[in-house]
């Protein structure tokens, strides 16, 4: 569906997107992630023909974004981060207006608007002025706008921006439903939602693609240490000293004392599970054990691990 090859975008004095290449297959839901200023929105705007690239090439549904931009726009539904809406129009008026702008005829536009409103559950506010709607409903109007021409590809830039937890859950469920009929490229800062929604993740940092894999594989490849919480009834200093002797332990810290219970946070080396050894140690020392748990790594951990570099990384020594 999307093929990007050595795409580059330069502004005066800086490179926003630096020779990136990636593919998105038909029917995929792909998360496009990166820190602020990494080049996410610039890439999405290039793919939707809102911006031109400096170098490289890209195709959407087989159409070149530079030479066949009209055909590309017909294949793409784009929802930008800050959805531009005409707040003095009613929802149904706005969507019919947008459908006709996108080339749909009178009857076709009414049918398409009705279907988009059903999908985005907008029927109850169809005759309300957009300016009177909540943030959640405005996001739905923007999504219905992206859907109204029945595009093969949906590109969503921060679709849950500013929504409360209930609204985020509703948008997540809607994206899953849309994924049954559309290819979706979604950019968001809510990594937990990406982990639950996307089959694959592309991470961009400083204008370059740093990773492209499933969320599960990215977590599995983590280089960072794991964390184990241990709570036993013993002297904290003694527990820290004994635990630190075990192989695979990077550090052990006494975090809290609850009555006679010592809470120890243990950092382990990468891909090491020391819980069996900790249990054996507690049995050997006859420490009453109240907690032995390992914090599971998440996509957020992988994201931080992949995009984190020292402040002076890349600087040459004088």
Protein Blocks (a to p, Z undefined) as FASTA:
>chain_A
ZZcehiacddehiafbghiaddddehiacdddddehilpmmmmmmmnopaccfbdcddee
hiafklmmmmmmmmpccddfblcddfkbcfklmmmmmmmmnopafklmmmmmmmmmmmno
pmlmmmgcfklpcfklmmmmmmmmmmmnopabdcdehklgoiafklmmmmmmmmmmmmmm
pccddddfblmlmmmmpmbdcddeehiafbdcdfklmmmmpmbdcdddddddddfklmmm
mmmmpghiabdcdfbdehjaccddddddehiafklmmmmmmmmnopacfbdcdddddfkl
mmmmmmpccfkgoiacZZ
